[in-house]
Amino acid sequence: MRMKTTDLTEQGEQLTHRFRELQQSLGEKAKNLSQVTDQYVHDNPWRTVGIAVLVGCIVGFLMRRD
C-alpha cells in the first residue's frame, strides 16, 4: 500500500511541475502577443478602428432579431 502512495505522490509532483511549465510558457506567449498587438495598433490606428467597426457590424448583424 505504501508503494502506491509513493507512486501517486510522484505522479502528482510530475503533474504539478508540468502544469507550472505550461503556465509559464502560456504566460510568455500571451505577453509576447500583447506586445505585438500593442505595436500594431500604434503603427496602424485607423486600420485598427476600421477592423473594430467591421467586426462590430458583423456581430450586430448576426445578433439582430427579426
C-alpha positions as CSV (number, residue, x, y, z in Angstrom):
1,M,0.0,0.0,0.0
2,R,2.9,2.4,0.8
3,M,4.3,1.9,-2.7
4,K,1.1,3.0,-4.3
5,T,1.0,6.2,-2.2
6,T,4.6,7.0,-3.2
7,D,3.8,6.4,-6.8
8,L,0.8,8.7,-6.6
9,T,2.8,11.4,-4.8
10,E,5.5,11.2,-7.6
11,Q,2.8,11.4,-10.3
12,G,1.3,14.4,-8.5
13,E,4.6,16.2,-8.3
14,Q,5.3,15.5,-12.0
15,L,1.9,16.8,-13.0
16,T,2.4,19.9,-10.8
17,H,5.8,20.5,-12.5
18,R,4.3,20.1,-16.0
19,F,1.4,22.4,-15.2
20,R,3.8,25.1,-13.9
21,E,5.9,24.8,-17.1
22,L,2.8,25.1,-19.3
23,Q,1.6,28.0,-17.2
24,Q,4.9,29.8,-17.7
25,S,5.0,29.1,-21.4
26,L,1.5,30.3,-22.0
27,G,2.2,33.4,-19.9
28,E,5.2,34.3,-22.0
29,K,3.3,33.7,-25.3
30,A,0.4,35.9,-24.0
31,K,2.8,38.7,-23.1
32,N,4.5,38.5,-26.5
33,L,1.2,38.6,-28.3
34,S,0.1,41.6,-26.2
35,Q,3.3,43.4,-27.1
36,V,2.9,42.6,-30.9
37,T,-0.8,43.7,-30.8
38,D,0.1,46.9,-29.0
39,Q,2.8,47.7,-31.6
40,Y,0.4,47.0,-34.5
41,V,-2.3,49.3,-33.0
42,H,0.2,52.1,-32.6
43,D,1.5,51.7,-36.1
44,N,-1.9,51.3,-37.7
45,P,-4.5,53.2,-35.7
46,W,-7.0,53.9,-38.4
47,R,-6.8,50.3,-39.8
48,T,-7.5,49.1,-36.3
49,V,-10.5,51.3,-35.9
50,G,-11.8,50.1,-39.3
51,I,-11.4,46.5,-38.3
52,A,-13.1,47.1,-35.0
53,V,-16.1,48.8,-36.7
54,L,-16.3,45.9,-39.2
55,V,-16.3,43.3,-36.5
56,G,-18.9,45.3,-34.6
57,C,-21.2,45.5,-37.6
58,I,-20.8,41.8,-38.3
59,V,-21.6,40.8,-34.7
60,G,-24.5,43.2,-34.6
61,F,-25.9,41.8,-37.9
62,L,-25.6,38.2,-36.5
63,M,-27.2,39.1,-33.2
64,R,-30.2,41.1,-34.6
65,R,-33.6,39.7,-34.1
66,D,-36.0,39.5,-36.9
